[in-house]
Amino acid sequence: MGSDALEITPTLAIPEAELVERFVRASGAGGQNVNKVSTAVELRFDLAGSPSLPEPVRARLLARRDRRITDEGVLVIDAQRFRTQDRNRQDARERLAAFIEAGLQAPKKRVATKPTHGSKLRRLDAKRGRAQIKRGRSPGQWE
């Protein structure tokens, strides 16, 4: 992986210039350290405006209802799992790569199928059986 771009696949890489990183203080436990050191990473990537993403991939990613995508089409990844800034940076980039990779495969087209003759018969038999049971419950037959 080159330092000038985030490599997703051998043919797709995101240039460093398109990634915006902010280092913020992490929330949660951490003792005295947590209030002093900005180890958490907020990685922003403009999905909607990125020239390096192929159009079908961009459309698929933006169509996902993911709470990390803003209304403007910017993906925001917060990484604060680790105690060092470097590990959190790495984690955020790995998660971005995984997110983009998920949009690379086009979803399989659904092949429409019809119910088999046997399954139709079984369904109708079951319906008749249930109707028979319910008819048996009503009063008036045994009087």
C-alpha positions as CSV (number, residue, x, y, z in Angstrom):
1,M,0.0,0.0,0.0
2,G,1.5,3.3,-1.1
3,S,1.6,6.3,1.2
4,D,0.2,8.6,-1.5
5,A,-3.1,6.6,-1.9
6,L,-5.3,4.2,0.0
7,E,-5.4,1.0,-2.1
8,I,-8.7,-0.8,-2.2
9,T,-8.1,-3.2,-5.1
10,P,-5.1,-3.4,-7.5
11,T,-7.1,-1.3,-9.9
12,L,-8.8,1.1,-7.5
13,A,-7.1,3.5,-5.1
14,I,-8.2,6.6,-3.3
15,P,-5.7,9.5,-3.4
16,E,-4.6,10.9,0.0
17,A,-5.9,14.3,-1.0
18,E,-9.5,13.0,-1.0
19,L,-9.3,11.9,2.6
20,V,-9.8,14.4,5.4
21,E,-8.6,13.3,8.9
22,R,-9.3,15.1,12.1
23,F,-7.9,14.0,15.4
24,V,-10.2,14.4,18.3
25,R,-10.3,13.3,21.9
26,A,-11.9,9.9,22.4
27,S,-14.9,9.4,24.6
28,G,-15.2,6.8,27.2
29,A,-12.8,5.5,29.8
30,G,-9.1,6.2,29.7
31,G,-8.2,7.9,32.9
32,Q,-6.2,11.1,32.9
33,N,-4.9,10.4,29.4
34,V,-8.3,10.7,27.7
35,N,-8.6,14.4,28.5
36,K,-5.2,15.3,27.1
37,V,-4.5,13.3,24.0
38,S,-6.4,13.4,20.7
39,T,-6.1,9.8,19.8
40,A,-9.5,9.3,18.1
41,V,-9.7,9.8,14.4
42,E,-12.5,11.1,12.3
43,L,-12.0,10.2,8.7
44,R,-14.1,12.0,6.1
45,F,-14.4,10.9,2.5
46,D,-16.6,12.7,-0.1
47,L,-18.4,9.8,-1.8
48,A,-20.6,12.0,-3.9
49,G,-17.7,14.2,-5.2
50,S,-14.9,11.8,-5.5
51,P,-13.4,11.6,-9.0
52,S,-11.6,8.3,-8.2
53,L,-14.7,6.2,-7.7
54,P,-16.4,4.5,-10.7
55,E,-19.9,5.8,-11.2
56,P,-21.7,2.5,-10.6
57,V,-19.8,2.0,-7.3
58,R,-20.6,5.5,-6.2
59,A,-24.3,5.0,-6.9
60,R,-24.4,1.7,-5.0
61,L,-22.6,3.2,-1.9
62,L,-24.8,6.3,-1.8
63,A,-27.9,4.2,-2.1
64,R,-27.1,2.3,1.0
65,R,-28.9,3.6,4.1
66,D,-25.9,4.0,6.3
67,R,-26.0,6.5,9.2
68,R,-22.3,7.3,8.6
69,I,-23.2,9.0,5.2
70,T,-24.3,12.6,5.6
71,D,-27.0,14.2,3.4
72,E,-24.2,15.8,1.3
73,G,-22.8,12.3,0.5
74,V,-19.8,12.4,2.8
75,L,-18.9,9.2,4.6
76,V,-17.7,9.9,8.2
77,I,-15.8,7.1,10.0
78,D,-15.0,7.5,13.7
79,A,-12.2,5.3,15.0
80,Q,-11.4,5.3,18.7
81,R,-11.1,1.6,19.3
82,F,-7.3,1.8,20.1
83,R,-5.3,3.9,22.5
84,T,-2.8,5.3,19.9
85,Q,-3.5,7.7,17.1
86,D,-1.6,5.6,14.6
87,R,-3.7,2.5,15.2
88,N,-6.9,4.4,15.1
89,R,-5.8,6.0,11.7
90,Q,-5.1,2.6,10.4
91,D,-8.4,1.2,11.6
92,A,-10.3,4.1,10.0
93,R,-8.6,3.5,6.7
94,E,-9.2,-0.2,6.8
95,R,-12.9,0.4,7.5
96,L,-13.2,2.9,4.6
97,A,-11.5,0.3,2.3
98,A,-14.0,-2.4,3.5
99,F,-16.9,0.0,2.9
100,I,-15.9,0.8,-0.6
101,E,-15.1,-2.9,-1.3
102,A,-18.7,-3.8,-0.3
103,G,-19.9,-1.5,-3.2
104,L,-17.7,-3.1,-5.8
105,Q,-19.8,-6.2,-6.3
106,A,-23.0,-5.6,-8.1
107,P,-25.9,-7.4,-6.4
108,K,-27.1,-10.5,-8.1
109,K,-30.2,-10.1,-10.2
110,R,-33.1,-12.1,-8.8
111,V,-34.4,-14.8,-11.1
112,A,-38.2,-14.9,-11.0
113,T,-39.5,-18.5,-10.5
114,K,-42.9,-20.0,-10.4
115,P,-44.2,-22.4,-7.8
116,T,-44.1,-26.0,-8.9
117,H,-47.3,-27.9,-9.7
118,G,-46.7,-30.1,-6.6
119,S,-46.3,-27.2,-4.3
120,K,-49.5,-25.6,-5.5
121,L,-51.4,-28.9,-4.9
122,R,-49.8,-29.2,-1.4
123,R,-50.9,-25.7,-0.6
124,L,-54.4,-26.2,-1.7
125,D,-54.6,-29.5,0.2
126,A,-53.5,-27.8,3.3
127,K,-56.1,-25.1,2.8
128,R,-58.8,-27.7,2.4
129,G,-57.6,-29.4,5.6
130,R,-57.7,-26.2,7.6
131,A,-61.1,-25.4,6.3
132,Q,-62.3,-28.9,7.3
133,I,-60.9,-28.4,10.9
134,K,-62.6,-25.0,11.2
135,R,-65.9,-26.4,9.8
136,G,-65.7,-29.0,12.5
137,R,-65.5,-26.4,15.2
138,S,-68.8,-24.7,14.4
139,P,-71.9,-25.7,16.4
140,G,-75.0,-27.1,14.9
141,Q,-73.7,-30.2,13.2
142,W,-74.1,-32.5,16.3
143,E,-77.6,-31.5,17.3
